């Protein structure tokens, strides 16, 4: 008999714009989901241009992206709106700074994220993964929102590796402040990013900064407390940053610079890794065959225990699942730059002041760069050398590639392997998440799964 089984529907995705939209419809859609105003044609063409107040270009050509983020880096700084949006939270930190200010901070912070230091911090990740697994087990047979679990677990990690042993650090208060800030900051409209006229109304134009001011004060006290007394045990991020200095100038970070960079690591570190793990859990529940393969790998390596830093190299398929989740649902689905001088990208004239956008969500689903791009296929990362580095940019690239990428990937593999080793996850009918990007690409509605002992 012929096989009449229907093909598996694709994992959830954002419907991109098909055709022309007026400014008001675009505004309405952007308020709901920033990615909804990316033209679908960006998945079939290397560059798409338009004008909304300012000229803008969406670029998905790897060579042109390489020029923006590497070869002609100084001509494409982060857009003013990006800086204005994040500055209340993270000041003039490594994420926002440009030019010489960025270079000395990067040189100072880079040694913090060596493989040796990351391995020293791995036991903190293992402990957080074990506590997460215990909470899921205690929840019994009822459905669990894995998004909430991943947010709590990754915050446990970042709090412990940032301010370990600091009684002055109000963990719950900082967590609430960051969640509130992300929620408020996320209301900014994409129309700011592409330079719409001021008469176009912006949601969330004024962001309340009181919670972040209080958080900065907490961080300052924790830094001063650490400086006044020695910290026993494995150095955490604060110890490493405090000890760091620019190898060229000998400059060390002030309390304010230490605080802004630590808050950068906290804000960026826990949010993006939590989302990567939540989307990975969704994809594993979506494809039971992939889940069984992952579990077999985890169980053969872990033999019933939690994953450690030493195990990461022995869990290549679980790493492929995380890579594929980052391709399908990159936490930063879009990045914006402002051209400081005339240039040419993809044969198109770029003028000084133009907004140049890398729509990473569309880049990762480009029909020119990926086979069956909307499908979930972890094996496409089995040979990483076959993947064009400027076609896959979950952490950016070039000199400004995310400084914490190795930290995030190690943490994600440890947590995912620990969970998939202990549980078999299944989706809850009618609870499929919706990918929505406001500030980051979140699974709207959560990732609701049931977990039974494997």
N, C-alpha and C positions, 0 to 999 in steps of 0.2 A: 504494500500500500504506500502511496506517496506520503511524504512527511508534510502534514498540514499545520504543524506548530507555527505559531506566529513568532517572528523575530523579536528578540528582547528589545524593548524601547530603550532609547539612549538615556544616559544619566541626565538629571535635570540641568538645564542650561538657560542662559539669558537670551530672549529673542531680540536680536539686533534690528536696527532700523532698516526697513525695506522701502525705499522711495523717499520723497521729500517731505519733511515736516516743517510746519511753520514755527516761529519762535515761541509762541505760547504753548503749543502742544509739547514742544521740546522741553520747555520749562517744567510743565506738569510732570512729564516722564522723568526728568532728571531729579526732581524732588523725591520721587519714589525709588529710583534706582539709577545711579549715575551711568551705569553701563548701557542703559536702554537707549541712549542717544548716539551710541557708536554705530555708524552705518555698516550694514551687513557687507557692503562691497569691500570693506577693509580686509575681509577674509579672502578676497579674490584679487586684490590689487595692492601694489607695494606702497602707494601713497594716495591719500584722499585729502583734498583741500576744500576750504570754505571760508566764510567770513561771518562773524557774529560780533560786530563792533570791531574786533581785531581779526586780521587774517590768521587762520589756523591750519595746521597740517597734521593728519594722523598717519604715522609712518610704521609700516610693518615689514620693511625690507632690511634683512640682516646687515648688509653692507652700509646702508644709510644709518642704521642704529649704531653700528660700530663707530661711524664717524662722529655721531653725537656724543657717545659716552666714553670714547677713547681717543680717537685721532684728533678731534677738535673740541675736546672736553670743555675748555674755558669759554668757548663761544655759546655753550648751552647750559647756563646755571639753572638751578631750580627756579620755577616761576615765583613771582612775588606773592601770589595768593597762597602757594604752598607754605612759604616761609611765615606769612602772617597767620595762617591757620594753626601752625604748630608751635610758633615761638612762645605763646603764653604758657605752654606746657614744658618745653624743653630748651628754651632760651637759645643762645648762640652755640649750641652743641655741634658735635661732629656731623650730625644729620643735616643741619641747616647751613653751617658756615661755608664760605666760599674762599677760593684763592689761598693766600698764605695762611690765613686763620684756620682754614680746613686742613691744610697740609701738615701744620705742626701738631694739631690735635690727632690726626690720623697716625702720624709717626709715633706719637706718644702712646696711643691706645693699641696699636697693632700687636705689640708683644703680649698684651693681655690675653689674646685669643689664640695663642700657640696650641698645638696639639697636646703638649704636655700639660698645660694649664687646664685644657678642656677635660682631659682624662682625670685630672685631680678633682674636678668638680662633678664627675659622672656619678659618684655615690649619692649625691643629693638628688639627681634625676631618678636613680633607682629607688630611693626611698619614697619619693613622691609617687612614682608609678605603683609601688606596692600599696601605698595608702589608698590610691584611687581604685585599685583592684579590690581591696577590702571593702570600700564603700559600695561598689557595684554588687559585690557578693551579698552584703548585708541588706541591700534593697530587695532581695528576693526575686520572685518571678515577675514583678511589675516592671513596666517600661521605665527606662531611664533616659533623661535628656543628656546625651553625650556631649553636646556643646557646653552645657554648664559644667559638666565634670571636667572637660578639657581646660576650660578657662580657670577653674579652681586649681587644677593640678599644675598647670604651667605657671600660675602665679605663685604657688608654693615653691616651685623651683627658682624662679627669678628672685623672689624675696630672700630665699636662703643663700643664693650665690651672690647676692648684692650686699645684704646687710646681716650676714650670719652673726648670731650672738649679740645683736644690738638691741638692748632692752628699750632704747629710745625710739625704736622703729615701730610705729603703730601700723601693723600689717593690714588689719581690717580697714582702717581709715584710708590708707593709701590706695587700697584696692577699690574702695567706693569712689574716691576722688578720680581715679583714672577711668573707671567705667563711666562716671558722669561726664567727664571731659570728652571722652570718645563719642558718647551719645550726642552731646551738644555740638562739638566740632564737626561731626558728621553731617549736620544739617546744611553745611555750605553747599551752594549750588555749583554744578559744573560750569554755569555761566560765568562765574568768577574765573575759572581756570582758562576758559577760551576767550575772556576779555569782552564780555557783553557790556553795553553801555550802562552807566550808573542808574538810569531810570528803570532798568529791568529789576523788579523786586527780588531780593535774595532771602531765602529762609535762613534763620539762624545766623544772621550777619553779626550780631553781638553775642559773644560767647562768655558766659559767666566764668570768671577765673578765680572765684573765692576758694573753691575746693583745692585748686592747684596751688594757690598761694600758701594755703595751710600745709599742703603736701611738701612744698619746697622748704618750708620752715622745719618740718619734721626731718627731712633729709639733711638739712644743714646741721641740725642738732646731732643727728646720728654720725655725720662726718666728723664733727668737732669732738664727739665722745670717743670715736675710734682713734683720732689723733692724740688724745690725752692718755690713752692706755694701749698697751700691746694687745694684739689679737692672737690667741693661741690656735694651733691647728693649721689646717690647709688654708693658704691665702684665698680670700674670696675676691670678687671683682673690685670691691672698694679698696682692699689692701693693694691689689695689683696696680690699680690706677693711681693710688696715692704714692706708690713707689716709682711709678713711671716718670720718665722725662724725655723730652725731645732729643734724640741723639745728635741733632745738628746744633741746636741752640742751648741745650741744657735746661730749657724752660720746663717748669712743672706746673700742674694745674692748680688753680686757686680753689677755695671751697666752693665758690659759685660755679666754676667750670666743672669740678668733680660732680657736683649735684646735678647740673644740667645733663651731663653725659650719663650718669647713673639713671636719671629719670628717662632718658632716651632708651636705654637698654630695658628698663622696666616696661615702658609703654609699648615699645616695638617688640620686645622679646616675648612677652607672654601672650599678647593679642594674636600675633601672626602665627606663632607655633600652635596655639590653641585652635585656630581656624584650620590650619593644615591637618591637625589630628582629627578634628570633627569631620572634615570632608573625607579624610581617609576612612574613618569609621562608616560614614554613609556609603562610600564606594564598596567597602568590604561586604556590607549587608546587601548591597545591590547585586553583587556577583558572588554567590556562594562558592563557586568553583575556585575563584581567586582566593577567597577567604580560607578554604581548606588547604590550598597550597601554602599560604602564608602560615597557617597554624602548624602544618607539618614541618616547615622550616624552623619555626620558633621552638616547637617541642623537641626537635632533634638536637637543637643547640642548648636550650635552657634546662631541659630535664626537670621541669616543674618549678624552677626558681625564677626570680625576676631577672630581667636583662641588666647587664652591666656595660660599662664603656668598652671593656675588652671584647664583648660579644658583637659589637656593631659591625665589624668587618666580616663576621660570619653570618650576617643576615642580609644578603644582597637582594633577595626578592622583596623583603619588607621595605628596604630602601627604595626599590623600584616603585612600589605602591605609593610611597610618600612623594617621590618625584612626579608620578603621574597625577596625584591629587594636586600638587602645586602647578602642574600644567593646566589642568581643567579648571581649577579654582584658585588662581594666584591671589594671595591676600591683598596685594596692591595691584588692582586690576588695570590701573592706568597711571602713568606718570607724565608730568607736564614740565616743559622747559621753555625758556624765552631766548630767542636768537639775539645775541648782542651785536652781530654784524651780518652783512649779507653773506649768503652761502648758496650752495646748490646741493640738493638731496634728490636722488632718483631722477636726475635731469631736470628737476623743477627749481625755479628761483625761490630762495628763502630770503626774505627781507629782514633787516634789522627791526626788532620789536615783534616779529611774528611769534605766535605760540606754536611750539612743536610738541605734539603729544605722541607718546608711545603707548598705544592701547594694548597693554600686555595680554588682556583677556582675548582680544582678537588675534594678536600675534600667535598665541599658543593654539589657536584654532584655525590658523591660515590654511586654506586648501592648497596653497602654493608650497607650503613647507612641511606639512604633515599628512600622512596617509590616514584616511578615515578619522579626521581630527576631533570629532565630537564623541568618539567611542572611548571607553575605558580600557586601556591596554598597557598594563605595567611593563610588558616585555619590550616595549619600544625603547626602554631605558636599559635593557640588558647590556647593550654596547654603547656606553655613553659617548665614545669617540665619534659615533655616527650621527650625533645630534649637534647641529650647528649652535654654537654657544650664544649667538645673537638671535637665534630663533626661540630660545628658551631662557627666560630672564626672571624667574621668581624672586631672585635677590638682586636684580639689576646686574650690572657688569662694569668693566673698566675699573679705573682707580677708585670709583665710589661704590663698588660692589658692597653689599651689606657686610659690615665687619663681623657680625655675629652669625653668619651663615653656617659655619661648621658647628657652632654651639647649638643652633636650632635643629640641624639635621641629626646630630647625635642624640639630643633630647627626644626628638620625634621617634626615632628608631627604638630607643629604650622603652618609651611609654607604649608605643603601638605593639611591639613584640611581647611585652609583659602582659598586656590585655588579651591579645589574640591567643596567647599561650594558655590562658586560663578559661576563656569564655568563647562560646559560639553565639554570634550576634545575628539578630533577625530584625527586619524593619517592622514598624507598626503600621498596619493598613490605614490609609487616609492621613498619614503624618509625614508626607514627603516634604523635605525642605525646599525652599525657594532661594536661589542664589541672588542676593541683593547687595549691591555695593553702595554704601554711603561714604564712609571713610575707608573701610576695608570690606572685602567680599565675604559676607557672612551668610550662613544658612538660616534664612528667615524662618521662624517657627521652631527652630532647634533641630537636633538630630535625635529623634526618639527611636530607641532600639530596645528590644528585649535581650537579656543575656542569660544563658544557661551554662552550667559548668561543662567545659569541653572534655 
